[in-house]
Amino acid sequence: MPARRTAWREFAILLVVLATCGACTRNTDGTDKPTQGKPPKPAPAPAKVDPSAELAQLFDKVVRPEVVFPDAAQRALYEEIPVQMVHGSRVYGFALKPQPDMQKDRHFHMITVAAARRGKQTDPAAEGQTFGPNGGFWDKVVRTADGRYELRLSEGMLLPDSVHPPEFDLERAAQALSSRYDGLSAGR
């Protein structure tokens, strides 16, 4: 039995070697003439549109700190979180930099913007507010004027009483992002 496996293994290796050998390959014109050790050029693959690349190309220009936080002093209080793709949404994040009395593993103030094709986000009717012992959370969903995309803005925070949350207006930020998208998409 081991000899039979070895023979099949050697045969498989020979097939791989022959298939990758430049002098033994079929040319793109269908002939078997030698190719001087160069494999034939593969046929071009059909172009695919990567949805994450499409979102990046559009929304990396839209979701900018200066759009989310128009006030420079307020913007200076936040750091950008690396962009991530999550369930078909391109998610941008901004976190409040550590403040006095904030415990690193407990306290936070974050703003996220998730951009996705229309219908990928949670139902816009699900937006609202949630409060509890682990903080407060607010959501706002807006559709672009052309109806192609949705932006879900979320604000979440749990801060000690001594830290006053920076001024942030979810409605104003949603409007600013939507207007920015409209301006950029009109120029396409």
Wavefront OBJ file of the C-alpha trace (Angstrom):
o trace
v 0.000 0.000 0.000
v 2.737 2.561 0.842
v 4.405 1.863 -2.524
v 1.123 2.614 -4.324
v 0.764 5.950 -2.446
v 4.365 6.829 -3.294
v 3.761 6.063 -6.976
v 0.624 8.234 -7.057
v 2.458 11.000 -5.210
v 5.353 10.884 -7.691
v 2.880 10.885 -10.583
v 1.097 13.943 -9.114
v 4.431 15.744 -8.689
v 5.324 14.914 -12.313
v 2.012 16.358 -13.501
v 2.640 19.556 -11.564
v 6.153 19.833 -12.978
v 4.933 19.242 -16.522
v 2.092 21.704 -16.135
v 4.434 24.446 -14.928
v 7.295 23.696 -17.331
v 7.528 26.437 -19.951
v 8.542 24.060 -22.721
v 5.556 21.792 -22.092
v 2.688 24.243 -21.938
v -0.021 25.006 -24.459
v 0.359 28.436 -26.004
v -2.417 30.979 -26.020
v -2.878 30.322 -29.727
v -3.686 26.651 -28.928
v -0.432 25.154 -30.228
v 2.047 23.057 -28.261
v 5.216 24.612 -29.665
v 7.987 25.429 -27.169
v 7.705 28.782 -25.406
v 11.398 29.221 -24.555
v 10.787 28.481 -20.892
v 8.161 31.214 -20.477
v 4.631 30.270 -19.508
v 1.905 31.659 -21.744
v 0.144 34.799 -20.638
v -3.139 34.049 -18.909
v -6.340 35.482 -20.302
v -7.340 38.653 -18.490
v -9.824 38.100 -15.698
v -13.127 39.923 -15.903
v -13.078 43.145 -13.917
v -14.821 42.937 -10.560
v -15.926 45.927 -8.547
v -14.821 45.553 -4.949
v -17.540 47.146 -2.811
v -15.053 48.022 -0.085
v -12.860 49.840 -2.628
v -15.881 51.720 -3.955
v -16.837 52.807 -0.427
v -13.244 53.795 0.337
v -12.935 55.855 -2.821
v -16.116 57.771 -2.049
v -16.287 58.069 1.704
v -12.607 58.528 2.584
v -13.136 62.005 1.082
v -16.467 62.529 2.845
v -15.831 61.318 6.408
v -13.071 63.667 7.436
v -12.407 64.946 10.980
v -12.984 68.539 9.840
v -16.455 67.585 8.556
v -17.457 65.626 11.670
v -15.927 68.242 14.022
v -15.981 71.628 12.289
v -14.585 73.385 15.380
v -10.782 72.984 15.501
v -10.650 73.041 19.320
v -13.212 70.256 19.547
v -11.491 68.274 16.779
v -8.224 68.411 18.741
v -9.871 66.463 21.588
v -10.377 63.365 19.403
v -8.141 60.801 17.766
v -9.039 58.838 14.662
v -9.571 55.100 14.967
v -8.355 53.032 11.983
v -11.089 52.496 9.390
v -12.598 49.003 9.256
v -14.957 47.074 6.994
v -17.725 45.497 9.084
v -20.573 43.553 7.439
v -20.419 45.560 4.220
v -20.085 48.927 5.966
v -16.986 51.112 6.005
v -16.727 52.287 9.616
v -14.870 55.442 10.618
v -14.286 56.174 14.287
v -13.206 59.010 16.524
v -12.420 58.566 20.228
v -12.066 61.214 22.886
v -8.443 61.434 23.975
v -7.865 60.512 27.646
v -8.979 63.239 30.032
v -8.168 63.644 33.746
v -10.203 61.202 35.876
v -11.008 58.935 32.901
v -10.229 55.261 33.562
v -8.748 53.781 30.395
v -10.694 50.498 30.475
v -13.988 52.006 31.609
v -14.612 55.509 30.283
v -15.084 56.551 26.669
v -16.691 58.967 24.257
v -16.777 57.724 20.680
v -18.275 58.882 17.437
v -18.605 56.377 14.581
v -19.788 56.833 11.016
v -20.706 53.709 9.052
v -21.103 54.155 5.294
v -22.795 51.447 3.246
v -24.876 50.860 0.176
v -28.555 51.509 0.762
v -30.217 48.632 2.579
v -27.048 47.360 4.304
v -27.594 49.408 7.459
v -30.143 48.688 10.139
v -33.593 50.065 9.415
v -33.531 53.871 9.807
v -36.606 53.552 12.037
v -34.343 51.785 14.571
v -32.378 54.963 15.275
v -32.719 56.546 18.665
v -31.242 56.602 22.142
v -30.256 53.984 24.687
v -29.176 54.664 28.260
v -27.936 52.289 30.916
v -25.225 51.577 33.439
v -22.687 51.095 30.629
v -23.251 54.494 29.084
v -25.483 56.342 26.676
v -25.764 55.722 22.929
v -27.409 57.728 20.159
v -27.898 56.769 16.494
v -28.871 58.730 13.424
v -29.231 57.292 9.897
v -29.268 59.477 6.798
v -29.520 58.532 3.147
v -27.577 60.368 0.503
v -29.653 62.598 -1.774
v -29.143 60.205 -4.690
v -30.465 57.326 -2.546
v -27.443 55.091 -3.180
v -25.847 55.097 0.292
v -26.687 55.312 3.964
v -24.644 56.838 6.746
v -25.201 55.685 10.320
v -23.761 58.088 12.866
v -23.427 56.807 16.412
v -22.323 58.514 19.561
v -21.544 56.532 22.681
v -20.192 57.651 26.017
v -19.548 56.720 29.566
v -17.624 59.468 31.329
v -16.941 60.252 34.981
v -18.936 63.127 36.464
v -15.817 65.301 36.474
v -15.424 65.111 32.674
v -17.892 67.177 30.699
v -18.546 65.706 27.253
v -17.428 67.873 24.359
v -20.164 69.570 22.382
v -21.267 67.248 19.601
v -24.428 67.603 17.544
v -25.359 64.336 15.815
v -27.923 66.051 13.570
v -25.472 68.747 12.465
v -22.743 66.184 11.751
v -25.177 64.042 9.729
v -26.194 67.075 7.663
v -22.562 68.117 7.115
v -21.578 64.618 5.927
v -24.597 64.375 3.637
v -23.850 67.806 2.134
v -20.191 66.889 1.656
v -21.185 63.679 -0.169
v -23.637 65.597 -2.372
v -20.966 68.144 -3.283
v -18.375 65.506 -4.152
v -20.778 63.212 -6.027
v -22.075 66.112 -8.145
v -18.531 66.620 -9.460
v -18.198 63.010 -10.661
l 1 2 3 4 5 6 7 8 9 10 11 12 13 14 15 16 17 18 19 20 21 22 23 24 25 26 27 28 29 30 31 32 33 34 35 36 37 38 39 40 41 42 43 44 45 46 47 48 49 50 51 52 53 54 55 56 57 58 59 60 61 62 63 64 65 66 67 68 69 70 71 72 73 74 75 76 77 78 79 80 81 82 83 84 85 86 87 88 89 90 91 92 93 94 95 96 97 98 99 100 101 102 103 104 105 106 107 108 109 110 111 112 113 114 115 116 117 118 119 120 121 122 123 124 125 126 127 128 129 130 131 132 133 134 135 136 137 138 139 140 141 142 143 144 145 146 147 148 149 150 151 152 153 154 155 156 157 158 159 160 161 162 163 164 165 166 167 168 169 170 171 172 173 174 175 176 177 178 179 180 181 182 183 184 185 186 187 188
